[in-house]
Amino acid sequence: MHISITSMNPARSRLLMRLTGDIDLAVADRLRLALTTTLAAKTVNELLVDLSAATFLDCTGVTALLDGRRAALGLSKRYDITGASGTVLRVLQLTGVLPGLAYTPPRARGSRTSTVAARPPANVSRGQQSERRAVTATDTRRTTE
C-alpha cells in the first residue's frame, strides 16, 4: 500500500489521503498510524480518504478505517471515505460499515455525487434510521452498478 497526502486548500485544514494497492494485515497498523497522526495535527479539520486506487481490503483494513473514523469523532473533525469500487466497495458493503462511515461513491459520468451520512439527525427515530439505512444501501448499489 502506498499513502499520499495532499492539501485541498492553502491552509492545509482539508487533506486528501489517497491509498493505493492492498489494504490488509501487512499494512493496517501503518494506515491506522497515518490516519490518527494526520487527524491529530492541529491545522487539520477534515480528512478525505480516497480508496479509488485501492485494489484489496480485508477486515484489518476495515478496522483501520473505522479507527480513523473514531479518532476523527473524538477530535471533532470531519472524516470521509470516497472512491471505493469493485472488491473494496463490496467488502465495505458486506461488513455493514458504510452507514458508520461518511462515504461518497465514485462519480459516474452524468450522475451527481451523494454522501451517506455518518450519523442520522438527532430528531430521527430508530425505525426511521433503519428505513433510511435500507434506502441508502439500495441507492449506493444503484450508484455503483
C-alpha positions as CSV (number, residue, x, y, z in Angstrom):
1,M,0.0,0.0,0.0
2,H,1.1,3.5,-0.8
3,I,-0.2,6.5,1.0
4,S,-0.1,10.0,-0.4
5,I,-1.4,13.1,1.3
6,T,-2.2,16.3,-0.5
7,S,-3.7,19.5,0.8
8,M,-7.1,20.5,-0.6
9,N,-6.7,24.2,0.5
10,P,-3.9,26.6,1.2
11,A,-4.4,26.5,5.0
12,R,-3.9,22.7,4.9
13,S,-7.0,22.3,7.0
14,R,-8.6,19.9,4.4
15,L,-6.4,17.0,3.4
16,L,-6.8,14.2,0.8
17,M,-5.3,10.9,1.7
18,R,-5.0,8.6,-1.3
19,L,-4.5,4.9,-0.7
20,T,-3.1,2.7,-3.4
21,G,-2.8,-1.1,-3.5
22,D,-3.8,-3.7,-1.0
23,I,-5.1,-2.7,2.5
24,D,-4.6,-5.7,4.6
25,L,-2.9,-7.1,7.7
26,A,0.6,-6.2,6.4
27,V,-0.2,-2.5,6.3
28,A,-3.2,-2.0,8.7
29,D,-1.1,-0.7,11.5
30,R,0.7,1.7,9.2
31,L,-2.6,3.0,7.9
32,R,-4.0,3.4,11.4
33,L,-0.9,5.4,12.4
34,A,-1.1,7.6,9.3
35,L,-4.8,8.3,9.9
36,T,-4.6,9.1,13.6
37,T,-1.4,11.2,13.1
38,T,-2.9,13.2,10.3
39,L,-6.1,13.8,12.2
40,A,-4.2,14.8,15.3
41,A,-2.5,17.7,13.5
42,K,-3.9,21.0,14.9
43,T,-4.3,22.5,11.5
44,V,-6.3,19.6,10.0
45,N,-10.1,20.0,10.3
46,E,-11.1,17.5,7.5
47,L,-9.6,14.3,6.1
48,L,-10.9,12.7,2.9
49,V,-9.7,9.1,2.4
50,D,-9.7,8.2,-1.3
51,L,-9.9,4.4,-2.0
52,S,-10.2,4.7,-5.8
53,A,-6.8,3.1,-6.3
54,A,-7.1,0.5,-3.5
55,T,-7.2,-3.0,-5.0
56,F,-8.0,-5.1,-1.9
57,L,-9.4,-4.6,1.6
58,D,-9.5,-7.1,4.4
59,C,-11.0,-6.9,7.8
60,T,-7.9,-5.4,9.3
61,G,-8.1,-2.6,6.7
62,V,-11.7,-2.1,7.5
63,T,-10.9,-1.9,11.2
64,A,-8.1,0.7,10.5
65,L,-10.6,2.8,8.5
66,L,-13.1,2.6,11.4
67,D,-10.4,3.5,13.9
68,G,-9.7,6.6,11.8
69,R,-13.4,7.5,12.0
70,R,-13.4,7.0,15.7
71,A,-10.3,9.3,16.0
72,A,-12.0,12.0,13.9
73,L,-15.1,11.9,16.0
74,G,-13.1,12.1,19.2
75,L,-11.3,15.2,17.8
76,S,-14.5,16.7,16.4
77,K,-13.0,16.6,12.9
78,R,-14.6,15.6,9.6
79,Y,-13.6,12.2,8.1
80,D,-15.0,10.9,4.8
81,I,-14.3,7.9,2.6
82,T,-14.6,8.2,-1.2
83,G,-13.9,6.3,-4.3
84,A,-14.3,2.7,-3.2
85,S,-15.4,0.4,-6.0
86,G,-15.2,-3.3,-7.0
87,T,-14.0,-5.6,-4.3
88,V,-13.2,-2.8,-1.9
89,L,-16.7,-1.4,-2.0
90,R,-18.2,-4.9,-1.8
91,V,-16.2,-5.6,1.4
92,L,-17.4,-2.3,2.9
93,Q,-21.0,-3.3,2.0
94,L,-20.8,-6.9,3.2
95,T,-19.3,-5.9,6.6
96,G,-22.1,-3.3,7.1
97,V,-19.7,-0.4,7.8
98,L,-20.9,2.0,5.2
99,P,-23.6,3.5,7.5
100,G,-20.9,4.1,10.1
101,L,-18.6,5.9,7.6
102,A,-19.3,9.1,5.7
103,Y,-19.0,7.6,2.2
104,T,-19.1,9.4,-1.1
105,P,-19.4,7.0,-4.1
106,P,-17.1,7.5,-7.1
107,R,-18.7,9.9,-9.5
108,A,-20.1,8.2,-12.6
109,R,-20.5,10.1,-15.8
110,G,-23.6,12.2,-15.8
111,S,-24.5,11.4,-12.2
112,R,-24.5,13.5,-9.1
113,T,-22.3,12.5,-6.1
114,S,-24.2,11.8,-2.9
115,T,-22.9,11.2,0.6
116,V,-24.1,8.7,3.1
117,A,-24.3,10.4,6.4
118,A,-22.1,9.1,9.2
119,R,-24.9,9.6,11.8
120,P,-28.6,10.2,11.3
121,P,-30.0,13.5,12.5
122,A,-30.9,13.6,16.3
123,N,-34.6,14.0,15.6
124,V,-34.9,10.8,13.6
125,S,-36.4,7.7,15.4
126,R,-34.7,4.3,15.4
127,G,-37.3,2.9,13.0
128,Q,-36.7,5.8,10.6
129,Q,-32.9,5.2,10.9
130,S,-33.3,1.6,9.8
131,E,-35.5,2.7,7.0
132,R,-33.0,5.3,5.9
133,R,-30.1,2.8,6.0
134,A,-32.1,0.4,3.8
135,V,-32.8,3.2,1.3
136,T,-29.2,4.4,1.4
137,A,-27.8,0.8,0.8
138,T,-30.1,0.5,-2.2
139,D,-29.1,3.9,-3.5
140,T,-25.4,3.0,-3.1
141,R,-25.8,-0.2,-5.0
142,R,-27.5,1.6,-7.8
143,T,-24.8,4.3,-8.0
144,T,-22.0,1.7,-8.2
145,E,-23.6,-0.7,-10.7
